[in-house]
């Protein structure tokens, strides 16, 4: 039954462009309409059509789509536009299972027309980049948590929260929750419990129906497991194996620098017994909102965790050297070993802000580029303009220049909080308009 590229639906109004993915009972395509607009189209797959209770699955699928359509204005939930119906003729050669000799059967198959999101899912992001910085991971999880709070408020449960079902919009890097193929009404009764969700992210009660009825806390587990994957870059141990004495690999063994608060939040969210977990996503998000994580964002994919850890430990000299190293890496000037004025002017604002905020935070406002900028302006310096006499005044203020003696050597720089305000990072926009690895000129 699966459609192929070029197949058309609704008398040619929609054309199949590619298969985006397939789950337990659903399959999703990218389609294009007559005006060239792209959509995602989801329907039941061959496995679902072959099920004896196909009519019930089909009805649930349709009702689910109608309820999810109400979230089309939520920024972190994929938009559902409308239901389409496509008439199909199926038989044993068309993927539905019939006894031999049975006649072809005509069915009307519902399809959900949804927003097509250009972007990368979190699973692919981790594959490409490895572990995601704490602040960035928290931002995505908070956004998806807000989406789940809205969904739960309407009596729905997602049951399949995982990195591959979260897409970052290419336009603004906002996280969007997709693939509601196994969302279920809390009040519905089912003769069997669906094992929904990838095994690494599913809560224990999804695999053992005697443990508890899936509720809000079920999605809490999956969201916490997703956060585990983001900050460690590794898959969490499945609840199935944890239940038979295969422990969750300690997060601090993988990421020693992870904050204690975030570590505890993940562990709490992944408690095996539902009653030991936060009972709602909202209560778990409240805990996350209290975590003050460093923003280590980089437009060039540079890892700032080492710089953060050096600054946090007060290792000012090593932090100054690391600052030079990462700045050269950001600018693609590692081979040359220095940055000149044109490189500095083109330096990505995101990375400059990350470096500066780390210095300012861990020096209690004493060091950092923004501190140096204020001092530069206080002695008459102008943005983008270099004047040597003004620069000498600046050098005096920050302790790089001594009247009648001249500029200090790198060996004379004071790597402690006793240094003058703005003294570090010395490796920044240095006294001759260059940035050199290891500081100095």
HELIX and SHEET records of a PDB file:
HELIX    1   1 UNK A   46  UNK A   50  1                                   5    
HELIX    2   2 UNK A   54  UNK A   68  1                                  15    
HELIX    3   3 UNK A   69  UNK A   71  5                                   3    
HELIX    4   4 UNK A   92  UNK A   94  5                                   3    
HELIX    5   5 UNK A  122  UNK A  129  1                                   8    
HELIX    6   6 UNK A  134  UNK A  153  1                                  20    
HELIX    7   7 UNK A  163  UNK A  165  5                                   3    
HELIX    8   8 UNK A  204  UNK A  207  1                                   4    
HELIX    9   9 UNK A  216  UNK A  232  1                                  17    
HELIX   10  10 UNK A  239  UNK A  242  1                                   4    
HELIX   11  11 UNK A  251  UNK A  254  1                                   4    
HELIX   12  12 UNK A  260  UNK A  269  1                                  10    
HELIX   13  13 UNK A  274  UNK A  276  5                                   3    
HELIX   14  14 UNK A  281  UNK A  289  1                                   9    
HELIX   15  15 UNK A  305  UNK A  312  1                                   8    
HELIX   16  16 UNK A  316  UNK A  331  1                                  16    
HELIX   17  17 UNK A  341  UNK A  345  1                                   5    
HELIX   18  18 UNK A  349  UNK A  362  1                                  14    
HELIX   19  19 UNK A  369  UNK A  378  1                                  10    
HELIX   20  20 UNK A  388  UNK A  398  1                                  11    
HELIX   21  21 UNK A  410  UNK A  412  5                                   3    
SHEET    1   A 6 UNK A   8  UNK A   9  0                                        
SHEET    2   A 6 UNK A  14  UNK A  22 -1                                        
SHEET    3   A 6 UNK A  26  UNK A  33 -1                                        
SHEET    4   A 6 UNK A  38  UNK A  44 -1                                        
SHEET    5   A 6 UNK A 105  UNK A 115 -1                                        
SHEET    6   A 6 UNK A  80  UNK A  90 -1                                        
SHEET    1   B 3 UNK A 119  UNK A 121  0                                        
SHEET    2   B 3 UNK A 166  UNK A 169 -1                                        
SHEET    3   B 3 UNK A 175  UNK A 177 -1                                        
SHEET    1   C 2 UNK A 156  UNK A 157  0                                        
SHEET    2   C 2 UNK A 184  UNK A 185 -1                                        
SHEET    1   D 2 UNK A 338  UNK A 339  0                                        
SHEET    2   D 2 UNK A 435  UNK A 436 -1                                        
SHEET    1   E 2 UNK A 401  UNK A 402  0                                        
SHEET    2   E 2 UNK A 406  UNK A 407 -1                                        
END                                                                             
